[in-house]
């Protein structure tokens, strides 16, 4: 479909954007009143919510670093490369499904927040498709 050099560049850019997404998530006011609502939860639910967020963040960081630093290896078509690409595609497909389910539209009160959310959904769809393609494609 594309040359190996173009795929390598694309994977490295995707890796960098994984990290950009993670950084922006630290400054996004969704959900509103997170600290207040979190404090109202029983301690076990609070720890569970924090653990989930940390797990999602760590996953995005690891997938980003793998794509950024090991892009040529992800293109080899080896079973490990296909597995990593497949897992990455599934992760982003899961995000694409879960994010609309969260129904955050009422909290997107500015054009910038609405644009950011639309870009996040586009990122999820593009990553799900691209990494799934790399997992399932014929060998180069």
N, CA, C and O atoms as CSV, one atom per row, in Angstrom:
chain,resi,resn,atom,element,x,y,z
A,1,UNK,N,N,0.835,-1.190,0.000
A,1,UNK,CA,C,0.000,0.000,0.000
A,1,UNK,C,C,0.877,1.250,0.000
A,1,UNK,O,O,0.763,2.073,-0.909
A,2,UNK,N,N,1.745,1.412,0.993
A,2,UNK,CA,C,2.695,2.517,1.035
A,2,UNK,C,C,4.083,1.925,1.170
A,2,UNK,O,O,4.240,0.748,1.497
A,3,UNK,N,N,5.082,2.743,0.919
A,3,UNK,CA,C,6.455,2.261,1.058
A,3,UNK,C,C,6.796,2.054,2.531
A,3,UNK,O,O,6.152,2.608,3.422
A,4,UNK,N,N,7.818,1.247,2.759
A,4,UNK,CA,C,8.274,1.000,4.127
A,4,UNK,C,C,8.708,2.299,4.797
A,4,UNK,O,O,8.441,2.513,5.979
A,5,UNK,N,N,9.379,3.167,4.038
A,5,UNK,CA,C,9.817,4.447,4.614
A,5,UNK,C,C,8.627,5.294,5.056
A,5,UNK,O,O,8.667,5.934,6.107
A,6,UNK,N,N,7.576,5.294,4.250
A,6,UNK,CA,C,6.394,6.079,4.602
A,6,UNK,C,C,5.690,5.490,5.827
A,6,UNK,O,O,5.237,6.232,6.699
A,7,UNK,N,N,5.599,4.158,5.895
A,7,UNK,CA,C,5.013,3.516,7.069
A,7,UNK,C,C,5.852,3.789,8.320
A,7,UNK,O,O,5.308,4.030,9.398
A,8,UNK,N,N,7.170,3.750,8.172
A,8,UNK,CA,C,8.046,4.035,9.317
A,8,UNK,C,C,7.797,5.448,9.830
A,8,UNK,O,O,7.658,5.665,11.033
A,9,UNK,N,N,7.743,6.402,8.914
A,9,UNK,CA,C,7.465,7.784,9.301
A,9,UNK,C,C,6.087,7.885,9.958
A,9,UNK,O,O,5.933,8.543,10.987
A,10,UNK,N,N,5.095,7.237,9.363
A,10,UNK,CA,C,3.745,7.278,9.928
A,10,UNK,C,C,3.684,6.705,11.331
A,10,UNK,O,O,3.029,7.266,12.208
A,11,UNK,N,N,4.368,5.585,11.544
A,11,UNK,CA,C,4.381,4.986,12.885
A,11,UNK,C,C,5.095,5.880,13.885
A,11,UNK,O,O,4.658,6.015,15.028
A,12,UNK,N,N,6.180,6.484,13.460
A,12,UNK,CA,C,6.895,7.388,14.379
A,12,UNK,C,C,6.042,8.609,14.715
A,12,UNK,O,O,6.006,9.049,15.864
A,13,UNK,N,N,5.359,9.152,13.714
A,13,UNK,CA,C,4.460,10.278,13.989
A,13,UNK,C,C,3.317,9.845,14.908
A,13,UNK,O,O,2.942,10.573,15.828
A,14,UNK,N,N,2.768,8.660,14.653
A,14,UNK,CA,C,1.709,8.144,15.531
A,14,UNK,C,C,2.229,7.991,16.952
A,14,UNK,O,O,1.532,8.318,17.912
A,15,UNK,N,N,3.456,7.493,17.085
A,15,UNK,CA,C,4.052,7.363,18.414
A,15,UNK,C,C,4.160,8.702,19.112
A,15,UNK,O,O,3.838,8.827,20.294
A,16,UNK,N,N,4.617,9.708,18.370
A,16,UNK,CA,C,4.727,11.049,18.952
A,16,UNK,C,C,3.346,11.576,19.342
A,16,UNK,O,O,3.189,12.185,20.400
A,17,UNK,N,N,2.347,11.342,18.488
A,17,UNK,CA,C,0.999,11.830,18.797
A,17,UNK,C,C,0.342,11.059,19.935
A,17,UNK,O,O,-0.533,11.596,20.615
A,18,UNK,N,N,0.749,9.806,20.153
A,18,UNK,CA,C,0.298,9.116,21.370
A,18,UNK,C,C,0.712,9.958,22.586
A,18,UNK,O,O,-0.081,10.191,23.498
A,19,UNK,N,N,1.960,10.402,22.574
A,19,UNK,CA,C,2.493,11.149,23.716
A,19,UNK,C,C,1.881,12.540,23.810
A,19,UNK,O,O,1.664,13.050,24.909
A,20,UNK,N,N,1.601,13.161,22.660
A,20,UNK,CA,C,0.915,14.456,22.661
A,20,UNK,C,C,-0.487,14.299,23.256
A,20,UNK,O,O,-0.918,15.113,24.073
A,21,UNK,N,N,-1.187,13.252,22.843
A,21,UNK,CA,C,-2.528,12.983,23.368
A,21,UNK,C,C,-2.492,12.798,24.880
A,21,UNK,O,O,-3.336,13.328,25.603
A,22,UNK,N,N,-1.520,12.053,25.339
A,22,UNK,CA,C,-1.380,11.816,26.776
A,22,UNK,C,C,-1.116,13.127,27.518
A,22,UNK,O,O,-1.688,13.368,28.581
A,23,UNK,N,N,-0.259,13.960,26.964
A,23,UNK,CA,C,0.042,15.252,27.582
A,23,UNK,C,C,-1.202,16.137,27.626
A,23,UNK,O,O,-1.502,16.744,28.654
A,24,UNK,N,N,-1.924,16.208,26.507
A,24,UNK,CA,C,-3.130,17.037,26.471
A,24,UNK,C,C,-4.195,16.528,27.435
A,24,UNK,O,O,-4.942,17.320,28.009
A,25,UNK,N,N,-4.268,15.212,27.617
A,25,UNK,CA,C,-5.253,14.644,28.543
A,25,UNK,C,C,-5.037,15.148,29.967
A,25,UNK,O,O,-5.982,15.236,30.750
A,26,UNK,N,N,-3.811,15.474,30.292
A,26,UNK,CA,C,-3.509,15.983,31.640
A,26,UNK,C,C,-4.082,17.379,31.869
A,26,UNK,O,O,-4.209,17.820,33.011
A,27,UNK,N,N,-4.428,18.078,30.781
A,27,UNK,CA,C,-4.910,19.454,30.894
A,27,UNK,C,C,-6.355,19.616,30.434
A,27,UNK,O,O,-6.862,20.735,30.367
A,28,UNK,N,N,-7.015,18.514,30.121
A,28,UNK,CA,C,-8.384,18.572,29.620
A,28,UNK,C,C,-9.355,18.509,30.795
A,28,UNK,O,O,-9.254,17.618,31.639
A,29,UNK,N,N,-10.300,19.455,30.853
A,29,UNK,CA,C,-11.224,19.508,31.992
A,29,UNK,C,C,-12.405,18.548,31.863
A,29,UNK,O,O,-13.546,18.929,32.126
A,30,UNK,N,N,-12.138,17.316,31.462
A,30,UNK,CA,C,-13.208,16.326,31.344
A,30,UNK,C,C,-12.849,15.173,32.250
A,30,UNK,O,O,-11.719,14.691,32.174
A,31,UNK,N,N,-13.728,14.706,33.094
A,31,UNK,CA,C,-15.032,15.294,33.385
A,31,UNK,C,C,-14.896,16.496,34.311
A,31,UNK,O,O,-13.923,16.605,35.059
A,32,UNK,N,N,-15.872,17.395,34.259
A,32,UNK,CA,C,-15.800,18.560,35.144
A,32,UNK,C,C,-15.903,18.135,36.614
A,32,UNK,O,O,-16.524,17.123,36.940
A,33,UNK,N,N,-15.302,18.905,37.463
A,33,UNK,CA,C,-15.332,18.651,38.917
A,33,UNK,C,C,-14.802,17.268,39.276
A,33,UNK,O,O,-15.286,16.637,40.215
A,34,UNK,N,N,-13.802,16.796,38.525
A,34,UNK,CA,C,-13.236,15.460,38.733
A,34,UNK,C,C,-12.810,15.270,40.186
A,34,UNK,O,O,-13.182,14.280,40.815
A,35,UNK,N,N,-12.038,16.203,40.722
A,35,UNK,CA,C,-11.533,16.043,42.090
A,35,UNK,C,C,-12.671,15.991,43.111
A,35,UNK,O,O,-12.653,15.173,44.030
A,36,UNK,N,N,-13.653,16.865,42.942
A,36,UNK,CA,C,-14.794,16.901,43.866
A,36,UNK,C,C,-15.589,15.595,43.786
A,36,UNK,O,O,-15.926,15.008,44.814
A,37,UNK,N,N,-15.886,15.145,42.576
A,37,UNK,CA,C,-16.658,13.911,42.410
A,37,UNK,C,C,-15.867,12.695,42.877
A,37,UNK,O,O,-16.431,11.766,43.456
A,38,UNK,N,N,-14.581,12.702,42.627
A,38,UNK,CA,C,-13.738,11.586,43.051
A,38,UNK,C,C,-13.695,11.501,44.578
A,38,UNK,O,O,-13.745,10.411,45.147
A,39,UNK,N,N,-13.604,12.649,45.229
A,39,UNK,CA,C,-13.540,12.674,46.695
A,39,UNK,C,C,-14.826,12.138,47.327
A,39,UNK,O,O,-14.803,11.621,48.444
A,40,UNK,N,N,-15.943,12.261,46.611
A,40,UNK,CA,C,-17.225,11.796,47.152
A,40,UNK,C,C,-17.383,10.276,47.060
A,40,UNK,O,O,-18.271,9.711,47.698
A,41,UNK,N,N,-16.551,9.625,46.291
A,41,UNK,CA,C,-16.651,8.171,46.139
A,41,UNK,C,C,-16.102,7.446,47.359
A,41,UNK,O,O,-15.243,7.977,48.064
A,42,UNK,N,N,-16.594,6.237,47.613
A,42,UNK,CA,C,-15.956,5.410,48.644
A,42,UNK,C,C,-14.493,5.172,48.251
A,42,UNK,O,O,-14.174,5.141,47.062
A,43,UNK,N,N,-13.610,5.006,49.227
A,43,UNK,CA,C,-12.176,4.871,48.926
A,43,UNK,C,C,-11.850,3.800,47.885
A,43,UNK,O,O,-10.982,4.019,47.041
A,44,UNK,N,N,-12.517,2.658,47.923
A,44,UNK,CA,C,-12.185,1.604,46.959
A,44,UNK,C,C,-12.550,2.019,45.531
A,44,UNK,O,O,-11.816,1.712,44.592
A,45,UNK,N,N,-13.676,2.713,45.362
A,45,UNK,CA,C,-14.073,3.190,44.040
A,45,UNK,C,C,-13.130,4.295,43.562
A,45,UNK,O,O,-12.798,4.373,42.380
A,46,UNK,N,N,-12.709,5.140,44.491
A,46,UNK,CA,C,-11.765,6.201,44.159
A,46,UNK,C,C,-10.453,5.601,43.660
A,46,UNK,O,O,-9.917,6.027,42.637
A,47,UNK,N,N,-9.939,4.608,44.391
A,47,UNK,CA,C,-8.685,3.958,43.973
A,47,UNK,C,C,-8.858,3.255,42.630
A,47,UNK,O,O,-7.951,3.267,41.798
A,48,UNK,N,N,-10.017,2.645,42.420
A,48,UNK,CA,C,-10.282,1.964,41.158
A,48,UNK,C,C,-10.266,2.962,39.996
A,48,UNK,O,O,-9.653,2.692,38.963
A,49,UNK,N,N,-10.932,4.109,40.153
A,49,UNK,CA,C,-10.963,5.126,39.100
A,49,UNK,C,C,-9.563,5.653,38.809
A,49,UNK,O,O,-9.190,5.829,37.649
A,50,UNK,N,N,-8.794,5.902,39.855
A,50,UNK,CA,C,-7.423,6.388,39.672
A,50,UNK,C,C,-6.578,5.326,38.986
A,50,UNK,O,O,-5.803,5.637,38.081
A,51,UNK,N,N,-6.722,4.072,39.411
A,51,UNK,CA,C,-5.951,2.983,38.798
A,51,UNK,C,C,-6.304,2.828,37.323
A,51,UNK,O,O,-5.418,2.598,36.499
A,52,UNK,N,N,-7.575,2.949,36.981
A,52,UNK,CA,C,-7.977,2.861,35.574
A,52,UNK,C,C,-7.328,3.969,34.756
A,52,UNK,O,O,-6.792,3.715,33.678
A,53,UNK,N,N,-7.374,5.186,35.260
A,53,UNK,CA,C,-6.774,6.302,34.530
A,53,UNK,C,C,-5.271,6.114,34.374
A,53,UNK,O,O,-4.715,6.376,33.307
A,54,UNK,N,N,-4.619,5.664,35.430
A,54,UNK,CA,C,-3.177,5.427,35.330
A,54,UNK,C,C,-2.871,4.308,34.340
A,54,UNK,O,O,-1.898,4.389,33.591
A,55,UNK,N,N,-3.683,3.283,34.336
A,55,UNK,CA,C,-3.483,2.170,33.409
A,55,UNK,C,C,-3.665,2.614,31.960
A,55,UNK,O,O,-2.869,2.251,31.094
A,56,UNK,N,N,-4.694,3.388,31.699
A,56,UNK,CA,C,-4.916,3.901,30.344
A,56,UNK,C,C,-3.758,4.800,29.935
A,56,UNK,O,O,-3.255,4.694,28.816
A,57,UNK,N,N,-3.335,5.678,30.827
A,57,UNK,CA,C,-2.211,6.564,30.527
A,57,UNK,C,C,-0.928,5.802,30.270
A,57,UNK,O,O,-0.193,6.117,29.335
A,58,UNK,N,N,-0.654,4.802,31.092
A,58,UNK,CA,C,0.557,3.997,30.900
A,58,UNK,C,C,0.495,3.236,29.579
A,58,UNK,O,O,1.503,3.117,28.883
A,59,UNK,N,N,-0.675,2.726,29.234
A,59,UNK,CA,C,-0.829,2.010,27.962
A,59,UNK,C,C,-0.562,2.934,26.788
A,59,UNK,O,O,0.156,2.563,25.859
A,60,UNK,N,N,-1.130,4.129,26.815
A,60,UNK,CA,C,-0.891,5.088,25.735
A,60,UNK,C,C,0.589,5.433,25.654
A,60,UNK,O,O,1.143,5.514,24.558
A,61,UNK,N,N,1.239,5.637,26.797
A,61,UNK,CA,C,2.669,5.964,26.803
A,61,UNK,C,C,3.496,4.825,26.215
A,61,UNK,O,O,4.372,5.063,25.384
A,62,UNK,N,N,3.229,3.600,26.636
A,62,UNK,CA,C,4.001,2.450,26.143
A,62,UNK,C,C,3.780,2.253,24.647
A,62,UNK,O,O,4.739,2.059,23.900
A,63,UNK,N,N,2.521,2.302,24.205
A,63,UNK,CA,C,2.249,2.131,22.776
A,63,UNK,C,C,2.893,3.250,21.962
A,63,UNK,O,O,3.388,3.017,20.860
A,64,UNK,N,N,2.885,4.453,22.505
A,64,UNK,CA,C,3.532,5.568,21.820
A,64,UNK,C,C,5.030,5.380,21.709
A,64,UNK,O,O,5.611,5.600,20.646
A,65,UNK,N,N,5.653,4.976,22.797
A,65,UNK,CA,C,7.107,4.767,22.770
A,65,UNK,C,C,7.494,3.618,21.845
A,65,UNK,O,O,8.498,3.706,21.139
A,66,UNK,N,N,6.711,2.544,21.840
A,66,UNK,CA,C,6.993,1.432,20.925
A,66,UNK,C,C,6.914,1.913,19.479
A,66,UNK,O,O,7.795,1.609,18.674
A,67,UNK,N,N,5.865,2.659,19.146
A,67,UNK,CA,C,5.710,3.151,17.776
A,67,UNK,C,C,6.804,4.140,17.405
A,67,UNK,O,O,7.307,4.127,16.281
A,68,UNK,N,N,7.162,4.980,18.333
A,68,UNK,CA,C,8.179,5.999,18.075
A,68,UNK,C,C,9.564,5.387,17.930
A,68,UNK,O,O,10.305,5.744,17.014
A,69,UNK,N,N,9.915,4.483,18.809
A,69,UNK,CA,C,11.287,3.970,18.865
A,69,UNK,C,C,11.502,2.681,18.083
A,69,UNK,O,O,12.629,2.374,17.695
A,70,UNK,N,N,10.441,1.927,17.848
A,70,UNK,CA,C,10.599,0.612,17.212
A,70,UNK,C,C,9.784,0.485,15.928
A,70,UNK,O,O,9.384,-0.619,15.559
A,71,UNK,N,N,9.537,1.591,15.252
A,71,UNK,CA,C,8.713,1.566,14.041
A,71,UNK,C,C,9.198,0.546,13.008
A,71,UNK,O,O,8.377,-0.211,12.491
A,72,UNK,N,N,10.496,0.494,12.684
A,72,UNK,CA,C,10.925,-0.495,11.676
A,72,UNK,C,C,10.617,-1.935,12.088
A,72,UNK,O,O,10.272,-2.762,11.244
A,73,UNK,N,N,10.739,-2.234,13.369
A,73,UNK,CA,C,10.452,-3.584,13.842
A,73,UNK,C,C,8.966,-3.921,13.716
A,73,UNK,O,O,8.606,-5.072,13.471
A,74,UNK,N,N,8.104,-2.910,13.883
A,74,UNK,CA,C,6.668,-3.148,13.760
A,74,UNK,C,C,6.264,-3.473,12.324
A,74,UNK,O,O,5.185,-4.014,12.086
A,75,UNK,N,N,7.121,-3.145,11.383
A,75,UNK,CA,C,6.820,-3.392,9.968
A,75,UNK,C,C,7.366,-4.709,9.447
A,75,UNK,O,O,7.177,-5.032,8.274
A,76,UNK,N,N,8.036,-5.474,10.292
A,76,UNK,CA,C,8.680,-6.704,9.817
A,76,UNK,C,C,7.687,-7.802,9.473
A,76,UNK,O,O,8.014,-8.712,8.711
A,77,UNK,N,N,6.492,-7.732,10.016
A,77,UNK,CA,C,5.528,-8.794,9.772
A,77,UNK,C,C,5.743,-10.016,10.640
A,77,UNK,O,O,5.089,-11.040,10.447
A,78,UNK,N,N,6.663,-9.917,11.601
A,78,UNK,CA,C,6.899,-11.042,12.513
A,78,UNK,C,C,5.656,-11.249,13.379
A,78,UNK,O,O,4.836,-10.341,13.516
A,79,UNK,N,N,5.515,-12.429,13.959
A,79,UNK,CA,C,4.362,-12.643,14.847
A,79,UNK,C,C,4.295,-11.618,15.985
A,79,UNK,O,O,3.210,-11.157,16.341
A,80,UNK,N,N,5.439,-11.265,16.550
A,80,UNK,CA,C,5.435,-10.276,17.629
A,80,UNK,C,C,4.995,-8.907,17.113
A,80,UNK,O,O,4.190,-8.233,17.756
A,81,UNK,N,N,5.513,-8.494,15.964
A,81,UNK,CA,C,5.130,-7.203,15.390
A,81,UNK,C,C,3.632,-7.168,15.101
A,81,UNK,O,O,2.964,-6.177,15.395
A,82,UNK,N,N,3.109,-8.239,14.530
A,82,UNK,CA,C,1.675,-8.301,14.229
A,82,UNK,C,C,0.843,-8.284,15.513
A,82,UNK,O,O,-0.224,-7.672,15.559
A,83,UNK,N,N,1.330,-8.949,16.538
A,83,UNK,CA,C,0.618,-8.969,17.815
A,83,UNK,C,C,0.582,-7.581,18.438
A,83,UNK,O,O,-0.464,-7.141,18.915
A,84,UNK,N,N,1.714,-6.891,18.438
A,84,UNK,CA,C,1.762,-5.534,19.001
A,84,UNK,C,C,0.854,-4.602,18.201
A,84,UNK,O,O,0.107,-3.814,18.781
A,85,UNK,N,N,0.918,-4.689,16.871
A,85,UNK,CA,C,0.057,-3.839,16.042
A,85,UNK,C,C,-1.417,-4.181,16.261
A,85,UNK,O,O,-2.256,-3.283,16.342
A,86,UNK,N,N,-1.733,-5.464,16.355
A,86,UNK,CA,C,-3.115,-5.865,16.602
A,86,UNK,C,C,-3.619,-5.371,17.948
A,86,UNK,O,O,-4.742,-4.875,18.050
A,87,UNK,N,N,-2.799,-5.504,18.977
A,87,UNK,CA,C,-3.184,-5.033,20.311
A,87,UNK,C,C,-3.363,-3.517,20.316
A,87,UNK,O,O,-4.278,-2.998,20.955
A,88,UNK,N,N,-2.491,-2.810,19.604
A,88,UNK,CA,C,-2.603,-1.351,19.525
A,88,UNK,C,C,-3.892,-0.960,18.810
A,88,UNK,O,O,-4.612,-0.067,19.258
A,89,UNK,N,N,-4.178,-1.631,17.703
A,89,UNK,CA,C,-5.417,-1.356,16.982
A,89,UNK,C,C,-6.648,-1.630,17.832
A,89,UNK,O,O,-7.597,-0.846,17.826
A,90,UNK,N,N,-6.635,-2.744,18.566
A,90,UNK,CA,C,-7.770,-3.068,19.442
A,90,UNK,C,C,-7.936,-2.047,20.563
A,90,UNK,O,O,-9.057,-1.682,20.915
A,91,UNK,N,N,-6.816,-1.588,21.121
A,91,UNK,CA,C,-6.888,-0.576,22.177
A,91,UNK,C,C,-7.596,0.673,21.658
A,91,UNK,O,O,-8.503,1.194,22.308
A,92,UNK,N,N,-7.177,1.155,20.477
A,92,UNK,CA,C,-7.764,2.380,19.943
A,92,UNK,C,C,-9.191,2.162,19.452
A,92,UNK,O,O,-10.003,3.085,19.516
A,93,UNK,N,N,-9.519,0.969,18.965
A,93,UNK,CA,C,-10.902,0.668,18.614
A,93,UNK,C,C,-11.769,0.691,19.875
A,93,UNK,O,O,-12.886,1.208,19.856
A,94,UNK,N,N,-11.258,0.138,20.949
A,94,UNK,CA,C,-11.977,0.185,22.219
A,94,UNK,C,C,-12.234,1.608,22.668
A,94,UNK,O,O,-13.328,1.929,23.130
A,95,UNK,N,N,-11.239,2.456,22.535
A,95,UNK,CA,C,-11.423,3.873,22.900
A,95,UNK,C,C,-12.475,4.525,22.002
A,95,UNK,O,O,-13.298,5.315,22.464
A,96,UNK,N,N,-12.435,4.181,20.710
A,96,UNK,CA,C,-13.405,4.745,19.768
A,96,UNK,C,C,-14.831,4.351,20.147
A,96,UNK,O,O,-15.761,5.131,19.944
A,97,UNK,N,N,-15.008,3.173,20.684
A,97,UNK,CA,C,-16.331,2.705,21.105
A,97,UNK,C,C,-16.727,3.313,22.453
A,97,UNK,O,O,-17.873,3.727,22.633
A,98,UNK,N,N,-15.796,3.369,23.389
A,98,UNK,CA,C,-16.109,3.818,24.751
A,98,UNK,C,C,-16.311,5.330,24.840
A,98,UNK,O,O,-17.194,5.784,25.567
A,99,UNK,N,N,-15.524,6.108,24.125
A,99,UNK,CA,C,-15.610,7.566,24.279
A,99,UNK,C,C,-17.012,8.110,23.995
A,99,UNK,O,O,-17.508,8.894,24.804
A,100,UNK,N,N,-17.681,7.742,22.896
A,100,UNK,CA,C,-19.053,8.244,22.708
A,100,UNK,C,C,-20.019,7.741,23.785
A,100,UNK,O,O,-20.963,8.443,24.148
A,101,UNK,N,N,-19.787,6.544,24.291
A,101,UNK,CA,C,-20.632,5.980,25.347
A,101,UNK,C,C,-20.579,6.841,26.611
A,101,UNK,O,O,-21.543,6.874,27.376
A,102,UNK,N,N,-19.472,7.529,26.834
A,102,UNK,CA,C,-19.325,8.380,28.016
A,102,UNK,C,C,-20.235,9.610,27.969
A,102,UNK,O,O,-20.489,10.231,29.000
A,103,UNK,N,N,-20.720,9.960,26.789
A,103,UNK,CA,C,-21.645,11.090,26.602
A,103,UNK,C,C,-21.103,12.388,27.207
A,103,UNK,O,O,-21.719,12.987,28.089
A,104,UNK,N,N,-19.960,12.796,26.724
A,104,UNK,CA,C,-19.314,13.996,27.257
A,104,UNK,C,C,-19.745,15.282,26.552
A,104,UNK,O,O,-19.286,16.363,26.922
A,105,UNK,N,N,-20.610,15.190,25.552
A,105,UNK,CA,C,-20.940,16.359,24.739
A,105,UNK,C,C,-21.388,17.559,25.568
A,105,UNK,O,O,-21.044,18.693,25.234
A,106,UNK,N,N,-22.137,17.338,26.625
A,106,UNK,CA,C,-22.628,18.468,27.427
A,106,UNK,C,C,-21.501,19.201,28.146
A,106,UNK,O,O,-21.682,20.342,28.571
A,107,UNK,N,N,-20.344,18.565,28.289
A,107,UNK,CA,C,-19.219,19.215,28.968
A,107,UNK,C,C,-18.275,19.906,27.984
A,107,UNK,O,O,-17.326,20.573,28.395
A,108,UNK,N,N,-18.535,19.747,26.695
A,108,UNK,CA,C,-17.688,20.373,25.676
A,108,UNK,C,C,-18.242,21.765,25.397
A,108,UNK,O,O,-18.939,21.985,24.407
A,109,UNK,N,N,-17.921,22.689,26.279
A,109,UNK,CA,C,-18.578,23.997,26.294
A,109,UNK,C,C,-17.923,25.042,25.405
A,109,UNK,O,O,-18.471,26.131,25.237
A,110,UNK,N,N,-16.770,24.738,24.835
A,110,UNK,CA,C,-16.101,25.700,23.960
A,110,UNK,C,C,-15.815,25.042,22.613
A,110,UNK,O,O,-15.724,23.818,22.520
A,111,UNK,N,N,-15.676,25.861,21.569
A,111,UNK,CA,C,-15.325,25.292,20.263
A,111,UNK,C,C,-14.010,24.503,20.301
A,111,UNK,O,O,-13.871,23.499,19.603
A,112,UNK,N,N,-13.057,24.949,21.103
A,112,UNK,CA,C,-11.777,24.248,21.192
A,112,UNK,C,C,-11.947,22.850,21.800
A,112,UNK,O,O,-11.325,21.893,21.338
A,113,UNK,N,N,-12.780,22.735,22.826
A,113,UNK,CA,C,-13.038,21.418,23.420
A,113,UNK,C,C,-13.772,20.503,22.442
A,113,UNK,O,O,-13.472,19.312,22.359
A,114,UNK,N,N,-14.736,21.061,21.699
A,114,UNK,CA,C,-15.460,20.243,20.713
A,114,UNK,C,C,-14.520,19.793,19.600
A,114,UNK,O,O,-14.597,18.651,19.145
A,115,UNK,N,N,-13.637,20.680,19.161
A,115,UNK,CA,C,-12.653,20.313,18.135
A,115,UNK,C,C,-11.709,19.240,18.662
A,115,UNK,O,O,-11.425,18.264,17.968
A,116,UNK,N,N,-11.229,19.419,19.877
A,116,UNK,CA,C,-10.324,18.439,20.470
A,116,UNK,C,C,-10.960,17.068,20.581
A,116,UNK,O,O,-10.306,16.056,20.329
A,117,UNK,N,N,-12.229,17.025,20.954
A,117,UNK,CA,C,-12.940,15.745,21.070
A,117,UNK,C,C,-13.100,15.099,19.695
A,117,UNK,O,O,-12.903,13.893,19.546
A,118,UNK,N,N,-13.454,15.899,18.696
A,118,UNK,CA,C,-13.586,15.363,17.332
A,118,UNK,C,C,-12.245,14.830,16.833
A,118,UNK,O,O,-12.191,13.777,16.198
A,119,UNK,N,N,-11.172,15.549,17.118
A,119,UNK,CA,C,-9.839,15.080,16.713
A,119,UNK,C,C,-9.454,13.806,17.451
A,119,UNK,O,O,-8.815,12.926,16.875
A,120,UNK,N,N,-9.834,13.698,18.719
A,120,UNK,CA,C,-9.548,12.480,19.475
A,120,UNK,C,C,-10.276,11.280,18.867
A,120,UNK,O,O,-9.694,10.203,18.737
A,121,UNK,N,N,-11.540,11.461,18.498
A,121,UNK,CA,C,-12.277,10.370,17.860
A,121,UNK,C,C,-11.654,10.003,16.515
A,121,UNK,O,O,-11.556,8.824,16.174
A,122,UNK,N,N,-11.234,11.015,15.752
A,122,UNK,CA,C,-10.573,10.743,14.472
A,122,UNK,C,C,-9.266,9.985,14.700
A,122,UNK,O,O,-8.956,9.042,13.973
A,123,UNK,N,N,-8.509,10.398,15.704
A,123,UNK,CA,C,-7.262,9.705,16.033
A,123,UNK,C,C,-7.539,8.242,16.363
A,123,UNK,O,O,-6.837,7.352,15.883
A,124,UNK,N,N,-8.552,7.994,17.176
A,124,UNK,CA,C,-8.901,6.614,17.535
A,124,UNK,C,C,-9.218,5.796,16.290
A,124,UNK,O,O,-8.741,4.670,16.152
A,125,UNK,N,N,-10.017,6.349,15.384
A,125,UNK,CA,C,-10.414,5.623,14.173
A,125,UNK,C,C,-9.219,5.363,13.264
A,125,UNK,O,O,-9.061,4.260,12.740
A,126,UNK,N,N,-8.381,6.372,13.077
A,126,UNK,CA,C,-7.206,6.218,12.211
A,126,UNK,C,C,-6.245,5.195,12.789
A,126,UNK,O,O,-5.754,4.328,12.066
A,127,UNK,N,N,-5.972,5.284,14.080
A,127,UNK,CA,C,-5.048,4.329,14.705
A,127,UNK,C,C,-5.616,2.917,14.669
A,127,UNK,O,O,-4.889,1.966,14.382
A,128,UNK,N,N,-6.909,2.771,14.957
A,128,UNK,CA,C,-7.516,1.436,14.922
A,128,UNK,C,C,-7.363,0.825,13.536
A,128,UNK,O,O,-6.995,-0.342,13.409
A,129,UNK,N,N,-7.640,1.601,12.503
A,129,UNK,CA,C,-7.557,1.090,11.130
A,129,UNK,C,C,-6.115,0.814,10.715
A,129,UNK,O,O,-5.823,-0.243,10.156
A,130,UNK,N,N,-5.218,1.751,10.983
A,130,UNK,CA,C,-3.827,1.600,10.531
A,130,UNK,C,C,-3.122,0.445,11.230
A,130,UNK,O,O,-2.461,-0.366,10.580
A,131,UNK,N,N,-3.260,0.367,12.539
A,131,UNK,CA,C,-2.582,-0.713,13.266
A,131,UNK,C,C,-3.216,-2.070,12.947
A,131,UNK,O,O,-2.515,-3.081,12.894
A,132,UNK,N,N,-4.535,-2.101,12.735
A,132,UNK,CA,C,-5.174,-3.360,12.328
A,132,UNK,C,C,-4.666,-3.786,10.956
A,132,UNK,O,O,-4.412,-4.968,10.721
A,133,UNK,N,N,-4.521,-2.828,10.060
A,133,UNK,CA,C,-3.975,-3.150,8.735
A,133,UNK,C,C,-2.580,-3.754,8.868
A,133,UNK,O,O,-2.275,-4.765,8.235
A,134,UNK,N,N,-1.736,-3.135,9.688
A,134,UNK,CA,C,-0.374,-3.656,9.865
A,134,UNK,C,C,-0.380,-5.046,10.490
A,134,UNK,O,O,0.501,-5.857,10.201
A,135,UNK,N,N,-1.347,-5.324,11.329
A,135,UNK,CA,C,-1.425,-6.647,11.954
A,135,UNK,C,C,-1.880,-7.714,10.967
A,135,UNK,O,O,-1.477,-8.872,11.074
A,136,UNK,N,N,-2.711,-7.332,10.011
A,136,UNK,CA,C,-3.353,-8.308,9.135
A,136,UNK,C,C,-2.825,-8.322,7.701
A,136,UNK,O,O,-3.160,-9.226,6.936
A,137,UNK,N,N,-2.020,-7.356,7.329
A,137,UNK,CA,C,-1.582,-7.213,5.935
A,137,UNK,C,C,-0.651,-8.337,5.510
A,137,UNK,O,O,-0.057,-9.027,6.338
A,138,UNK,N,N,-0.541,-8.500,4.208
A,138,UNK,CA,C,0.482,-9.427,3.714
A,138,UNK,C,C,1.872,-8.873,4.039
A,138,UNK,O,O,2.040,-7.660,4.166
A,139,UNK,N,N,2.838,-9.726,4.170
A,139,UNK,CA,C,4.207,-9.293,4.472
A,139,UNK,C,C,4.741,-8.423,3.344
A,139,UNK,O,O,4.413,-8.635,2.176
A,140,UNK,N,N,5.566,-7.441,3.699
A,140,UNK,CA,C,6.185,-6.569,2.687
A,140,UNK,C,C,7.275,-7.303,1.940
A,140,UNK,O,O,7.907,-6.731,1.052
